[in-house]
Amino acid sequence: MARYTCSFVVSIPVDDLHPLLVDLLQECDFEIQYYTADYIMAREIPGNVSFSKLVKAEVLIDKSTATETETRMSIVIKNEELPLQVHNHCRQMFEFIKQTIEESRHWHLIESLAG
């Protein structure tokens, strides 16, 4: 199973972040499967890759440390594909979503840490 993670600190109130993340994931061709105030789970829309390569994205918003101006969030991008190659589909989608978050015009990126 391929799995990639990243943490971000962005300058936006936590209440404003959630709907923007839902929109961002939908713009990246993901369908929202489940969400709460501090968690979003989305899946890549089927049709472009085989079922085992479909990517799931999980976003955890850390409300406990959020302030009026900063919010920390973590993303996990994963699929059932074995990461036999460095540039597999899951890694490509991870880089795409990571870049989209980092370059979003809706907030200012303070910190990005890939793990």
N, C-alpha and C positions, 0 to 999 in steps of 0.2 A: 504494500500500500504506500503510495506517495503521499507525503505530508509536509507542508511548508507553513511556517508561522512568522508573524511580524507584529510588533507593537508600535503604536503611534501615540503621540501627544499632539493634539490639535487645539487651536485657540477658537473655541466655540462653546457656548453653553450646552450642557448635556441634553436639555430638552429640545434644542434645535438640531442636534446631531442625528438623532434616530431617524426622522423622516428623510433627511438628506442621504443617509446611508442606504435606506431602502431604495430611493431613486437611483443612487449610484450603482447599486447591484443590478437593478433592472436595466439600466443603460448598458451594462456589461453583458447583457443577454443571460441573466440569471432570473429564475422565478423564486419568489419568496415562499418558503414552505412553512415557516413557523417564526413567530417573533413575540417578544415581550418587551418591556421597557428597557431591559439591559442586555438582550440577546436577540440575534437575528440568524436564522439558518436559511440558506438559499441554495438552489441547485442549478447548474448550467442547463439551459433549455435543450432537450434532446433534438437530434437531427443532424448535427455536424460531425460527431465522432461516435465511436462504438460505445455501448452501454458501460463497459468497464472503465472507459476513459472519462466519463461524465464527472465533472468536478463539483464538489460541494464546498460551500463557503460558510464558515461560522464566524460571527462577529460578537465579541463580548465587550460591552461598554462598562467601564469601571465607574459606577455611580458613587462609590464610597469615597473616592479621592477627587471627584469632580469639583471644580470651583465655578464661579461665574464666567471665567474667561478661559479655562483649560479643561479638557476632557481626555482621559486616557482610554484607549481601546486596543484590543488584540484581535487579530484575524488568524484563522486556521483555514488553509486551502488544502483539500485532500481528495483522493479518488482511489479506486481499487486497482489501478494500474501499478505494476511493479516498476520502480524508477531505475530501469536498466540503462537508460541513457541520461546524460546530464540535462539535455534539452527536451524533456518529455512534455506531453500535453499539460499535465498538472503544473509543472514548473512554469510553462509559458503563461498559463492563466494566472498563476500567482504573481508573476512579474507584471502582467497587464493590470490586475486589480491593485497591486501595490503602487504602481506608477499612477494610476487613476486617482487613488486616495492622496498621494503625495502632491499631485498637480491640481487638485480640485480648487476651483475658484471660490468655493463656499466657506473655506476656512484657511487659516495660516498654519502650516506644518511647523511644529516646534521640535519634534523628535521622531525619528523612525529607526527602529532596531529590528533587523531580520534575524531569525534564529534557526 
